[in-house]
Amino acid sequence: MALRELKVCLLGDTGVGKSSIVWRFVEDSFDPNINPTIGASFMTKTVQYQNELHKFLIWDTAGQERFRALAPMYYRGSAAAIIVYDITKEESFQTLKNWVKELRQHGPPNIVVAIAGNKCDLTDAREVPEKEAKDYADSIHAIFVETSAKNAININELFIEISQRIPVTDPSMGAAGKGFKLRRQASESRRSCC
Amino acid sequence: MAADVHNKKVAWETQNGSLAPVGKLRAERSDSPTPGLVEGTEPGAGQDDAMFVHTRSFEDLTADGEEGEDTDPSGPASGLGTPLGDREQPEAEPVGPEEEQAPEAPAGGRAEEEDVTSEAWRGRRKHVFVLSEAGKPIYSRYGTEEALSSTMGVMMALVSFVEAGKNVIRSIHADGYKVVFLRKSPLVLVGVAHTRQSERELTRELLYIYYQIVSLLTLTQLNHIFQRKQNYDLRRLLAGSEHLTDNLLKLLDRDPGLLLCAVSCLPLPSSTRDVISSSLQAAKSKSLVFSILLAGNQLVTLVRKKDQYLHHMDLHLLFNLVGSSSSFREGEGWTPICLPKFNTAGFFHAHISYLEPASDLCLILVSTDREDFFNLSDCKQRFLERLRRRSAYPALQEATRSPSYPVSQVGIPELRHFVYKSKSSGLYTSPELPAPYQTEEEQERLMGLYQYLHSRVHHTTRPLRSIYHCGERENLLAWVTSGFELYLCFSPLGTKAQAVMAINKLLKWIRKEEDRLFILSPQTY
């Protein structure tokens, strides 16, 4: 069976549940007291899709502002970006729009964008109407699902949809082995020492 | 300024304050150590080279926190090697256990929502506040920063008022409280404590907090932000890192390593440790500077690039980063981190991952290249494969199951606990805490006693070489030579004569066990 490596990165405000979505998908576990991600976290999971194996290489990025400048390192070369917001926080939906803008301007041209409205189990506290988010997603031709990492709602579906949207394999790509590299940013804002 | 402070070190702290000690041959190591041992031959001293930047003393560390030191410490240089009988007599003032007990708020979680007008808040043993030079709150250990903005305004006013008179405010002592100020532009740190710690030790703790903040942002970025906008709310950039600072403060209260500027090692047969070190050494990459394997809060091994030394303070910050974040538990972490004692201007990039999801063994690979994640991930795999092939892994896992040893192994019945630091290697060893000290409060009380002895021994104007202290619940002895620092805790029924006898016996035991308790032959790539 052919193995394809799909690089996916998660973006979005701090505390919206990016890591929880990844943990649910990769480990099928949930920890309500998880600490904020520091920097970024890398995980992989291989799933079967039709007659192919899709190995998701997932970059779970930190949502805090001080890591913001690092984001391009992760979304460059990504086949898909999952932008997560919290349905109980209007503000996180605004941040999402900024991420979409940034991806449009600086991201890879064919990147598949998926929008995930997380914490859909907390309907009582909802601030972002499903329709508003859905309309927005349609307007930018993005995948849209409301998810709950806590109750394992729509998590696998989210990744299946990404599998569907990714263009069919270019056979020359498969031979490349270790599919991608974190590339250097054009303009470096921070310099490492030594 | 800082250079002046260095010159005023007490005599027994001696010469080359930087980098590695003189290499010592195995043959020179004494079999029956005596308290008069020369530095570099004490039990636990590294064989050829030290792992850390060689801050052999507390004085080195505090130097840059104490600008404008005007007292000239006169060390008891002539007293080296004097018999034990000459040591300082028991303290007149007893360490009252009562005063240590403040109303405790529920532990666990961040006590953010605490009411800052309540008695419980006032009764906290140690408050720490960080503010900007514009007086804007950045961090408070207890209570929300918003609720404390006027308090912090007053603090800044005090600092500015004294500065207007071309002076520096260092501390205020009143009613059993010490209010300590540390000015590290562009930040101001304030500690309010009613503990027995000296002003200097509190300043050193504030310095740790300062470096914690620098490690997240770099000093260059910090300066840049406040140059552009003086009243910037730094909490925006520090969001999500409060638990790191909270945890660091907890470590400062409980971990003898932070007090002694030293690191403890996982007890491990030296043959196993050598295999682990060489496996780590072999899994190198061009950009790698340090490879560090931790087991909980103990060091298993550290391999470094030739000529690059890690400062134990930076290592403590790494310990704290890993220890306080569950987010590294899954997957592989990749984060920029500034190691402020190495360089305050730039970021390293750390690959952080546990060897197995449920294990305590965490590998930190510190690199200079932020694009090098996959190379480092590969290094980790190679390290693991090599470790498994050479069957050191089961031995390592076995060792992590009993990360400490009971004090009874030493065979001194009155001895309850001790902390021994080898000055030249910057490593310390300490048995597990026995029965009366297992609760958090008791642990902090014992640490408080050690802190007190430490501050007496390292007093700026009247440093001591030894001190015997009789308390209500235990007797303590501290003994410092040019080679080591030793703090012992005895049952209250023990006598001074027994305590003195214990030192030699303990040192012999440590010498016998040093292969297991210390890293004697640190590796470079």
Contacts between the chains, C-beta under 8 A, distances in Angstrom:
chain1	res1	chain2	res2	distance
A	14	B	239	6.4
A	14	B	240	5.7
A	19	B	327	6.5
A	22	B	331	7.7
A	23	B	330	6.0
A	26	B	330	7.3
A	26	B	331	7.6
A	27	B	330	6.4
A	31	B	326	7.1
A	33	B	326	7.5
A	34	B	326	5.8
A	34	B	327	6.4
A	35	B	243	6.2
A	35	B	324	7.3
A	35	B	325	4.7
A	35	B	326	4.9
A	35	B	327	4.9
A	36	B	240	3.7
A	36	B	241	7.8
A	36	B	325	8.0
A	36	B	327	6.8
A	37	B	327	4.8
A	37	B	333	8.0
A	38	B	321	7.0
A	38	B	325	5.7
A	38	B	327	6.0
A	38	B	328	7.4
A	38	B	333	6.4
A	38	B	335	4.8
A	39	B	333	6.0
A	39	B	334	5.3
A	39	B	335	2.5
A	39	B	336	6.3
A	39	B	350	7.8
A	40	B	333	7.4
A	40	B	334	5.1
A	40	B	335	7.1
A	41	B	327	6.5
A	41	B	328	7.6
A	41	B	330	7.0
A	41	B	331	4.4
A	41	B	332	6.8
A	41	B	333	5.3
A	41	B	334	7.4
A	42	B	331	5.5
A	42	B	332	4.6
A	42	B	333	7.9
A	42	B	334	6.4
A	42	B	373	6.9
A	42	B	377	7.4
A	43	B	330	6.6
A	43	B	331	3.7
A	43	B	332	7.5
A	60	B	331	7.1
A	62	B	240	7.3
A	62	B	335	7.8
A	63	B	240	7.9
A	64	B	237	8.0
A	64	B	239	5.2
A	64	B	240	4.4
A	64	B	241	7.7
A	65	B	236	5.6
A	65	B	237	5.7
A	65	B	239	6.5
A	66	B	216	6.5
A	66	B	217	6.6
A	66	B	237	4.6
A	66	B	238	7.3
A	66	B	239	7.8
A	66	B	241	8.0
A	67	B	336	7.9
A	70	B	336	7.0
A	70	B	370	7.8
A	73	B	370	7.0
A	73	B	371	7.3
A	178	B	374	6.9
A	181	B	371	7.2
A	181	B	374	7.0
A	182	B	370	7.8
A	182	B	371	4.6
A	182	B	373	5.9
A	182	B	374	7.3
A	183	B	371	6.9
A	184	B	371	5.8
A	190	B	218	7.8
A	190	B	221	7.8
A	190	B	336	7.3
A	190	B	346	7.6
A	190	B	347	5.9
A	191	B	346	5.9
A	192	B	346	5.4
A	192	B	347	5.6
A	192	B	348	6.7
A	192	B	349	6.8
A	192	B	368	4.9
A	192	B	369	6.7
A	192	B	370	6.1
A	193	B	342	7.5
A	193	B	343	4.4
A	193	B	345	6.3
A	193	B	346	3.1
A	193	B	347	7.2
A	193	B	348	7.0
A	193	B	368	6.8
A	194	B	289	6.9
A	194	B	343	7.8
A	194	B	346	7.7
A	194	B	368	4.6
